[in-house]
Amino acid sequence: MDWITLRQLRAVSEIARRGTIASAARALGLTGPAVTLTLKQVEEGLGLTLFDRTAQGMRLTDAGIAVNKTAGEVAGALNRLEETVNGLKGLSAGTVQIGAVSTAKYYTPALIAGFKRQHPIIDMRLTLGNREDVIKALGDFTIDCAIMGRPPKGIPVEAAAFGDHPLVMISGPEHRFAGGVGLSKNELSGETLLVREAGSGTRTSMEMYLADLIADNSIHYVEFGSNETIKQAVMAGLGIAFLSAHTVAEEIKAGRLVAIDMEGLPIRRQWFIVRRRDKTMSPSARAFLDFVVHSGTQFLPHFPKLYAELGGKQPDGAAPTSSSRPEALAGKAAPEG
């Protein structure tokens, strides 16, 4: 297929990203007819239709998905080539594409700012999404690395933990659980639990923690699409919630939310920096991963008030952090889970 050009691949990619010929043309700095002609040339060369024309916009066919994926891989390869050449020239410029689960948004900007202080001319691009979104981005080769809870299944990855990720149950300060000591999980029976959408890492951890009660249909769910909405709903008295402590640190500090002292809580998980094992890293992406592995812990929120409310309990299930195993991103694959 030596006939296809970078210009044609980029046109397909922009149409897929933006959904219309007109929007793609504006992004490419071309006219609509020029983009239409380019698409027609690719479809005729392949003998396949790349897009279904629908009322909701241009939708990729199976052939279009394959071409669009290849376009992304080619663009990524060219970016890596440019950064490698810059590295060989002794330059530190480049771009790092980062994906992060939405729970990580409470510290990721500070993490990036810390890295930028050391590497001011490296461009950083951050994409936030739920766990499934970030795994898809890894699978599509559209990001260099991901900040998330558990390394994903089904993708060849390398990962290193760089800090603790405690998970807690929260309520409003007027709730009957507030101030309770050593509560049993069974006391949750009949409560309304405010939860994230299916596919969220926090939702998965909650379902593991409350598996018995869920099996007995003892808990009522109200589902929300964001941590911020859940926090507001808890403060309004709609119910209680199971969330990352990193999402509620400020509200607990201010007394607007309370961490519930319940058996088995807080649950200790780890934050991971993850990359594909089969994707060549650019010098700038390698610099960012090394920074997170060795310095990421200092950018995570700390919770002295949280642990004071829980009787001084530290999270269970201690695990080594990145400072003790930076080799995980130097060739050792993390366990899937």
N, C-alpha and C positions, 0 to 999 in steps of 0.2 A: 504493500500500500504506500509506495513512495510518491504517489501523486497528491496525497492530502497535505495541506499546508498548515502552519501554525495559525495563520489568520483564520482559516476555516474552523479549526478546532476551537479557537477563542470565540468565534461567532456562535457555535453550538453551545459552548459553556455559558455565555451571557444570556442567550435565549432561555436556557434551562433555569438560570438563576433568577431572571427577572420576569419570565412568563409571557412576554409579548415581544414582537419584532420591534415595535417602536421604542420600547424601553431599552432593549439590547442595542439598538442603533445609536441612541443617545449616549449610552455608556461607552460605545466603541468609537464615537465621533464620526459615524457614517450616516448615510441616508437609509430610510427603511427599505427602498427597493434594492439597494446594494446588499443589505443583510439578507433579504429574501433570495436574491440571486445566489449568494454564497451558500445558503442552506440548500437551495435546489441543486447546486453543483455537488455538494457532499452526498445528498440523497440519491442523485442519479449515479454517482460514482460507486456507491455501495449497492444500489439496487434495492434499497429499503427506505421506508419512511421513518424519520427520527422523532417526529412530534405528531401527536394528535391535536388537531385544532378544535378546542372546546369553548364553550361560553365563558368558562372560568380562566381561559388563557391556554397557552401552549403547554402540553403535557408530554413528557418523554415516553416514547415507546420502549420496548425492551432493547431494540437496536440503539435508540437514543441514549439509554442509560449506559450502554457499553461504550459508546463514543464519548459521552460526557465524562465518564470515569477515566478514560484514557487521556482526555484533554487535561484533567486535573493532575494526572500523574506526570504528563509531559511538562506542564507548567511548574510543578514542584521540582522536577529534575533540573529544569533550566535555572530555577532560583537557587537550588543547591549548588549547581555548577558555578554560578556567579559568586556565591558566598565562598565556595572553596577557592576560587581564583583570588578573591579578595584576601582570604586567609593566607594564601601562598605569597601574596604581595606584602604581607605584614599588616593588612588592614583589619579593623575590628568591626566594620560596618556589616549590616545584614538585617534580616527580618526573622523574627521568631513568631510562629503561629501557635498560640496556646489555647487549649480548650479546658474549661473548668466547670465542674458541676455547680449548680446555682448556690448550694450551701457554702461553697468556697469563696463567694463574692465578698464575704465579710472581712477577708484578709488578703485576697489575691492582689488588689490594687497596691497595698503596702509592700507586698512581696516584689511586685514589678518595679515599684519606685526604688526599693533597695537595690535591685539589679541595675536599674538605669543610672544610679549614682556612680556605679563602677564602670558602666558601659554606655555612656550617654548617646552615642551615635548609632546604637543598634535599635531598630524599630521593633516595637512589640504590638502584636495584634491578639486581643483576647476575645474569645467567644464563650458565652455562658449558656448552659442548657441543663436539662435533667440528665440523669445517668445514661439513658438510652441515646440521647442526642450526642453526648460526648463519645460514647462507644462507636456510634455511627461515623462520627468525624474521624476517629482513629482508623476505622475500617476503610474509609474512603481516601485515606492518605491526605486529608485536607489540613491536618494540624501536625506540628512537630512533637508535641507532648501534651499530656493531660494531667490535670490535678483532680483527684477523685478519691473515693473511699477504697473500694475493693478493685483490684485489677480484673479486667473482664475475661470472660471465657470466649473461646472461639477465635481469638486473635493472638498471633505470636507476639507477646509483649515482654519487656523488661521493666521492672519497677523497683523503687526504693521508698521505704517509709521515711518521712522527715518530721513527723510530729504526732502528738496525741490528738485524738478526735473523740471527745466524750459525748455521749448521748444521754439526754435527761428527759424526765417527764415534767411538764410545767403546768401551772394553774394560775389563776388570778389570785391576788392576796386575800380575797374574801372567800375563796373556795373552802369546802370542808376539809380538804386534804392539806391545806396550807398550815404549816406548823406541826403537822403530824410527824411522828418518829417511827421508823421501821415498819411502814405500812406493808401489808401483804398485797400481792398482785390480785388476789381474789376480791379485794375491796373495790376493784375497778368494775365489777359486775354491775351492769345497768348504767354505767357512765357513758356520756357522749364523748367520743374521741375524734379530734380533728386531725385529719391525715393528709399527706401529700398524695399526688396521683400515683397510680400503679406504674412501676418502672423507676420510681425515685429510690435512691439508695437508702434514704431515711425510712421510707415506707417498708422496704424489705427488712431492715433491721428491727423495726417495730413489730412486724409480723412474726419474726423469729422469736422475739422476746415474749410476745403475748400469744404464742401458738395455741396453747391449751384453751384460753378464753375465747379465742377466735373460733376454734373448732366447736365450742359449745354455744356459739352465737350469743355470748354474754355481753358483748360490747356493741354499741351503736356507732356507726361511722358518719362523719360529714367530710366530704373530700374537697380539698382546695388545691389550686394550681401553684401556690407560692407560699414560702415561709412567712413573708410579710403579712399576707392575708390571714394566715393561721394565727399569728401573734395578736393581731388586732381582734380576731374573734375570741381568743382566750381572754384577753383583757375585757372584752364586752360580756363575758360570762357565758358564752355559748357552750363551752366544754373545756376539756383538758387536751394536751397535745404531747407527742413524743417528738423531740427535735434535737438537732445538733446544738450543743451548748454554745458553739460559736455564733449561732444565729440569735441567741437570746442574752448574750453577755451584758449588753448595755441596759436592757430592760430589767434584768435581775439586779444589776447594780443600782438602778434607780428605784427599785421596789415596785415596779409596775407588773412584774411577773415573779413567781416563786418556783424554785425547784422543789419537786415533791420528793421526800425521803421515803423511797420504796425499795423493797428487797431487790437486790441485783442491780441497782442503779447507783451512780451513773455507769453505763456500759462504756468500756474503753475500746475504741477502734483506733485505726491509724490513718493518717493522710498519706497518700502515695503520689509520687511523680512517675508517670507512666509514658513509655514510648514504644513504638513498634520495633520489634527486633529486626525486621526485614526492611527497614527504611534507613538509608544512609543519612547521618546527621550532619548538618552544616556546622561550621565552627561557632557561629553565634548561638545556635540551638544547644550545642554541647556546653557552651559557657553558661547558658541559663540553667540547664539541668544540674551542672556541677554546683552552681550557686544555691539552688533549692536544696540539694542533697546536704550540703555542708552548712547552710545558713538559714534554711526555711523555718526552723523551729522558732527563731526569735521573732517572727512576724505573726505567730499565732496568738489569739487572745488568751489571757490567763484568768483563772477563776477563783481567787481566794475567797470571795464572798459566797460563791456557789458551794464550795466545799465546807465553808463555815456553816451554811444553812443545812448541809447534809451531815452535820456532826463531825466534820473533819475527815469524812471518808474520801479516799482517793479512788479513782476508777479501778475496777477489777481487770484482770487479764493483761498484765503488763507485757509489752512487746518491745523489742529493740527498735530504736529510731534510726534515722538515716545516718547520724553521726557514727553509729557503730557498724554500719554496713553499706558504705558508699559503693562497694564493689557491685551492688545489685544492678547498677546501670552500666557496668563495664563488662557485661557479658553473661550474668546470671539471670535466668528468667525467674520472675516471681511466680509463686504458686497461684493457680487460677482459683477463683471463688466468687 
